[in-house]
Amino acid sequence: MPSALLAGALTLLLLFAGTAAHASRAGTVILSGQECGYIMLNTGQGQVLLKLIRGEAPKPGDRLEASGPLPTSDFADLTNRRTQEPLTVWVDMVDRSSNRALGRYGQYCN
């Protein structure tokens, strides 16, 4: 019986670890400026400011998925889960602790 309990606990731990890793690679669109081309994304890394380079602009509430963490000042390929369409973006800022990304979004889109 203890081995079955241990196996069950290990399975739950692996499932949780997989979910946590997956969550850090996906984010929810908070703001998407159709006219300015910037996207504000809420992720496990914090708020991320993206410049849309290629693809259809996502809508607020869309979930975007990356193949890995989003690096600042670099290009990244994402997939919009709602449409299954690919996006290429420039990662302008990853803001882990404050509202700097939101302020910069306001500067770019107003």
N, C-alpha and C positions, 0 to 999 in steps of 0.2 A: 504493500500500500504506500509506503513512503516514496518509493521510486516513481509511482504514478503521480503523486503529488509534486515531486520534484520536476518531472517531465512536463506537467501542466504549468508550473510556475515558469519554467524555462521557455515554454512556448509563448506564454503571455509576455514575458520580457522581450523576446525576439519580435513579436508583433508590435509592441510599444516602440521599440528602437526603430523599426522600419517606418512606422508612422511618423515619428519625430524627425527622421532624416528626410522623409518625403515632404513634410510640412515646411522645412527650411528652403525647399526648392520651389515652392508654390506660393502665390500671393493673390490677394484680392484687390481688384482695381477700386481705388477710392475716388479718384478724379481722372477724367480723360478729356483733355481739351481738343476737341475736333479742329478748332481753328488754329491752335498754337502748336499742336503736335507733341505735347508732353503728357505723360501718364504718371500718376501717383499710385504706388502699389504698397499695400500693407503686407509684410512678410514676417517670417520668423527672424530675419536679420534686422528688422525695423522697417521704417518707411523708406521706400526706394523711389527716386525720381528718375524716370526714363524718358528719353527722346525717341519717338517712333521714327525709324529709318525706312522700314519696308513692312507692308502688310496693312490690314484693315484696323483702324483704331478700335480698341475694345471699349465696351460700355462699363460704367460703374457697376460693380457687383460681379463682373466676369472674373474667373479664376485663370491666372496665367501660370504656366509651369515652365521651369527651366531645367536643364540637364544637370545643373550644379549651382553652387552659390553664385550670386551676382557680384562681379568684381566692379569696383568703382573705376571710372574713366576707361571703360573698355566696351566692346560690342558684346552682345549676348543674343542668343536665339531662344525664343519662347514659343509656347503653343497656347493658344486660347482654348480652354477646355470646352467652352460653349459652342464655338464654331469649328474646332479642330484645325484652325488655320494657323500657319506659322507667322511669327513676327520677328523682325530684327530690330533691336533697339540699341541705343547708346546709354549706358548706365552713367548718369550724371552724378548721382549722389546716393549713398547708402547711409541713412541717418539712424543710428542705433538708439539714441537716447533723448533727442529733443525734437523740436518742430522746425528745424532749419530747412528740411526738404520742403515742407509746406510753404514756408516763406519764399523759397526760391521758385516754387511752382507759381506763386502769386506774382513774382517779378516777371517771369517768362510769359505768363498767360493773361496779364492785365494790361 
